[in-house]
Amino acid sequence: MRVQYLSDIHVEFHADGGESFVDSLDPTGIDVLVLAGDIAVGKGIGPALDRFCTRYRDARVLYVHGNHEFYGCLREDVVAMTREACARHSDLEWLDGNVAEIRAQRFLGAPL
């Protein structure tokens, strides 16, 4: 199983919202993409997850919130945006103190 791990992307600091960065990534042969926090802040979470899921359409995408996702936002709003993204993408799984099992491999994830 090939796993690609990314964190601290902070697409809010990219002029194009991270679009060119995500487009530069090679998803070929990747089975699982782990987005381990600080991907985007607030309202940028949904579009960022949409970009990653579209680019990695042949992989499972696992997402864990970092501390920066919540900056200037209510936790409830961030949770709602994350749930909405998961509803749009069947290959996206949000790890929030739970386990994802992929091909007999367990992935544990939780924000601190």
C-alpha positions in Angstrom: 0.0 0.0 0.0 1.3 3.4 -1.0 0.5 6.2 1.5 1.2 9.9 0.8 1.3 12.2 3.8 0.7 16.0 3.7 0.3 18.5 6.5 0.6 22.2 7.1 -0.4 23.1 3.5 -2.2 26.3 4.6 -3.9 27.0 1.3 -5.1 30.3 2.6 -1.6 31.6 2.0 -1.5 30.5 -1.6 -2.5 33.1 -4.1 -4.7 30.6 -6.0 -6.1 28.8 -2.9 -3.7 26.0 -3.3 -4.9 25.0 -6.8 -1.5 25.0 -8.5 0.1 23.2 -5.5 -2.5 20.4 -5.6 -2.2 20.2 -9.4 1.6 19.8 -9.0 1.2 16.6 -6.9 1.4 13.2 -8.6 -1.4 10.9 -7.4 -0.2 8.0 -9.5 -0.2 4.8 -7.6 -1.2 6.4 -4.3 -3.7 4.3 -2.3 -4.2 6.6 0.7 -3.6 10.3 1.0 -3.4 11.4 4.6 -4.1 15.1 5.2 -2.8 15.6 8.7 -4.0 19.0 9.7 -3.5 22.7 8.9 -4.7 22.2 5.4 -7.0 25.3 5.4 -8.7 27.7 7.7 -12.5 27.9 8.1 -14.4 28.4 4.9 -11.3 27.2 2.9 -11.6 23.7 4.2 -14.4 22.6 1.9 -12.7 23.8 -1.3 -9.3 22.4 -0.3 -10.8 19.0 0.4 -12.7 19.1 -2.9 -9.4 19.8 -4.7 -7.5 17.0 -3.0 -10.4 14.5 -3.5 -10.6 15.4 -7.2 -6.9 15.1 -7.7 -6.7 11.8 -5.7 -9.9 10.3 -7.1 -8.4 6.8 -7.2 -7.2 6.9 -3.5 -8.8 7.1 -0.1 -8.3 10.5 1.5 -8.0 10.6 5.3 -8.3 14.0 7.0 -7.5 15.1 10.5 -8.0 18.6 11.7 -5.0 20.6 12.9 -5.2 23.6 15.2 -5.3 26.1 12.4 -8.5 24.9 10.9 -10.3 26.5 13.8 -8.6 30.0 13.7 -11.3 32.6 13.8 -14.0 30.0 13.5 -16.5 28.2 15.7 -15.7 24.5 16.1 -19.3 23.7 15.1 -18.9 25.5 11.8 -15.6 23.7 11.0 -17.2 20.4 11.9 -20.2 21.2 9.6 -17.9 22.1 6.7 -16.0 18.9 7.2 -19.1 16.8 7.3 -20.4 18.5 4.1 -17.1 17.7 2.3 -17.4 14.0 3.4 -20.9 13.9 2.1 -19.7 15.1 -1.3 -16.8 12.7 -1.5 -17.3 9.0 -0.7 -13.5 8.5 -0.8 -13.0 11.1 2.0 -12.9 10.0 5.6 -12.6 12.4 8.6 -10.6 11.0 11.5 -11.8 12.6 14.7 -10.9 10.1 17.4 -11.9 7.1 15.2 -10.3 4.5 13.0 -10.3 3.9 9.3 -9.4 0.4 8.1 -8.1 0.1 4.6 -6.9 -3.2 3.3 -6.4 -4.6 6.8 -4.4 -1.5 7.8 -5.7 0.7 10.6 -5.3 4.5 10.5 -6.0 6.3 13.8 -6.5 10.0 13.9 -7.5 12.7 16.3 -6.8 16.4 16.8 -5.1 17.4 20.0 
